């Protein structure tokens, strides 16, 4: 497990990732037939990058403010501040999501329309909620306070 605050630090290999996102205001989102208003706060989105360019290419796309909406998470990345990402080379988004099972799911099916194992790939991360210890260790190793803002130096 590695925590990154810059796309340049992401490996260009396949793997799983968890975006740490902050909404400063409520956001109306849709996931198939479901819709919800996500309250302001922090969220964790679990995804995978198996294509060309691997994790680096996928995270670069997520960090771009201007992009065609393709995935559910694009609704969030268009307006949220990106705090960073946890990455795991060869990792699996469902296993990463399972590690966050104690965190609430804000909208059923969000980010997991092609997944038969998970109810959603988006988790609400309430203030004070702990992350798995290896995730905290990765964040501390990166000396990151989880405060990367969109467009800040080191961001995209």
C-alpha positions as CSV (number, residue, x, y, z in Angstrom):
1,X,0.0,0.0,0.0
2,X,1.3,3.4,-1.0
3,X,-0.3,6.9,-0.5
4,X,0.3,9.4,-3.2
5,X,-0.5,13.1,-3.5
6,X,0.9,13.5,-7.0
7,X,0.2,11.6,-10.2
8,X,3.9,11.6,-10.9
9,X,4.3,9.3,-7.8
10,X,1.8,6.7,-9.1
11,X,3.2,3.5,-10.7
12,X,2.4,3.0,-14.4
13,X,1.4,-0.6,-13.6
14,X,-2.1,-2.2,-13.1
15,X,-3.6,-2.1,-9.7
16,X,-6.3,-0.9,-7.4
17,X,-6.7,2.6,-5.9
18,X,-8.8,4.5,-3.4
19,X,-9.3,8.2,-4.1
20,X,-9.7,10.4,-1.1
21,X,-12.1,13.2,-2.0
22,X,-13.6,16.2,-0.2
23,X,-16.9,17.8,-1.0
24,X,-17.2,21.4,0.3
25,X,-20.9,21.5,-0.4
26,X,-23.7,19.0,-0.9
27,X,-23.8,17.3,-4.3
28,X,-26.7,15.6,-6.1
29,X,-25.5,12.4,-7.7
30,X,-27.1,9.5,-9.7
31,X,-26.1,5.9,-9.9
32,X,-28.4,4.0,-12.3
33,X,-31.9,4.3,-10.9
34,X,-30.6,5.6,-7.5
35,X,-30.1,9.2,-6.7
36,X,-28.9,10.9,-3.5
37,X,-27.6,14.1,-2.2
38,X,-24.1,13.6,-0.8
39,X,-23.5,15.9,2.2
40,X,-20.3,17.9,2.4
41,X,-17.5,15.8,3.8
42,X,-14.8,13.3,2.9
43,X,-15.3,10.3,0.6
44,X,-13.3,7.3,-0.5
45,X,-13.8,5.8,-3.9
46,X,-12.4,2.4,-4.8
47,X,-11.4,1.7,-8.4
48,X,-9.0,-0.3,-10.5
49,X,-6.7,0.5,-13.4
50,X,-6.0,-2.4,-15.7
51,X,-5.5,-0.6,-19.0
52,X,-2.6,1.2,-20.8
53,X,-0.6,3.4,-18.4
54,X,-2.0,1.6,-15.3
55,X,-2.5,3.5,-12.1
56,X,-0.7,6.6,-13.3
57,X,-2.9,7.1,-16.3
58,X,-6.2,6.4,-14.4
59,X,-5.3,8.7,-11.6
60,X,-4.2,11.5,-14.0
61,X,-7.7,11.2,-15.6
62,X,-9.4,11.5,-12.3
63,X,-7.3,14.5,-11.3
64,X,-8.2,16.4,-14.6
65,X,-11.0,18.9,-13.8
66,X,-12.1,18.9,-17.5
67,X,-13.1,15.5,-18.9
68,X,-16.0,13.7,-20.5
69,X,-18.2,12.1,-17.8
70,X,-17.8,8.4,-18.2
71,X,-17.9,6.8,-14.7
72,X,-20.1,7.5,-11.7
73,X,-17.1,9.0,-9.8
74,X,-16.7,11.7,-12.5
75,X,-19.7,13.4,-10.8
76,X,-17.5,13.8,-7.7
77,X,-14.1,14.5,-9.3
78,X,-15.6,17.4,-11.4
79,X,-16.3,19.4,-8.2
80,X,-14.5,17.7,-5.2
81,X,-11.0,18.4,-3.9
82,X,-8.7,15.5,-4.4
83,X,-6.9,14.8,-1.2
84,X,-4.7,12.0,-2.7
85,X,-4.9,8.3,-3.4
86,X,-4.0,5.0,-1.8
87,X,-2.6,2.7,-4.5
88,X,-1.8,-1.0,-4.5
89,X,0.0,-2.5,-7.5
90,X,-1.8,-5.6,-8.7
91,X,-4.5,-4.7,-6.1
92,X,-8.2,-5.3,-6.4
93,X,-10.8,-2.6,-6.0
94,X,-13.2,-5.0,-4.3
95,X,-10.6,-6.1,-1.7
96,X,-9.8,-2.4,-1.0
97,X,-13.5,-1.7,-0.7
98,X,-13.9,-4.7,1.7
99,X,-11.2,-3.2,3.9
100,X,-13.4,-0.1,4.3
101,X,-16.5,-2.2,5.3
102,X,-17.0,-0.3,8.5
103,X,-17.6,3.0,6.6
104,X,-21.1,3.9,5.4
105,X,-22.2,3.6,1.8
106,X,-23.9,6.8,0.8
107,X,-25.6,5.6,-2.4
108,X,-26.2,2.0,-3.5
109,X,-24.5,0.9,-6.7
110,X,-22.2,3.9,-7.0
111,X,-19.1,3.0,-8.9
112,X,-20.0,-0.7,-8.8
113,X,-22.5,-1.2,-11.6
114,X,-20.3,-3.9,-13.2
115,X,-19.5,-5.5,-9.8
116,X,-21.3,-8.5,-8.3
117,X,-19.5,-8.5,-5.0
118,X,-19.9,-4.9,-3.7
119,X,-23.0,-2.9,-2.8
120,X,-21.0,0.3,-3.9
121,X,-17.4,1.4,-4.4
122,X,-18.0,4.8,-2.7
123,X,-17.7,5.2,1.1
124,X,-18.4,8.2,3.3
125,X,-15.4,8.9,5.5
126,X,-16.8,10.6,8.7
127,X,-14.5,12.8,10.8
128,X,-12.6,10.7,13.2
129,X,-13.3,7.4,11.4
130,X,-10.2,5.2,11.4
131,X,-8.6,3.7,8.3
132,X,-7.0,0.3,8.3
133,X,-3.6,0.5,10.0
134,X,-1.6,-0.3,6.8
135,X,-3.4,2.6,5.1
136,X,-2.6,5.0,8.0
137,X,1.1,3.8,7.8
138,X,1.2,4.5,4.1
139,X,-0.3,8.0,4.6
140,X,2.2,8.7,7.4
141,X,5.1,7.4,5.3
142,X,4.1,9.9,2.6
143,X,4.1,12.6,5.3
144,X,0.7,13.7,4.0
145,X,-2.0,15.4,6.0
146,X,-4.5,14.5,3.2
147,X,-4.7,18.1,2.0
148,X,-3.8,18.1,-1.7
149,X,-6.2,20.5,-3.4
150,X,-7.0,20.4,-7.1
151,X,-4.5,22.4,-9.1
152,X,-2.0,22.7,-6.3
153,X,1.7,22.1,-6.9
154,X,2.2,18.4,-7.3
155,X,-1.4,17.9,-8.4
156,X,-2.8,17.9,-11.9
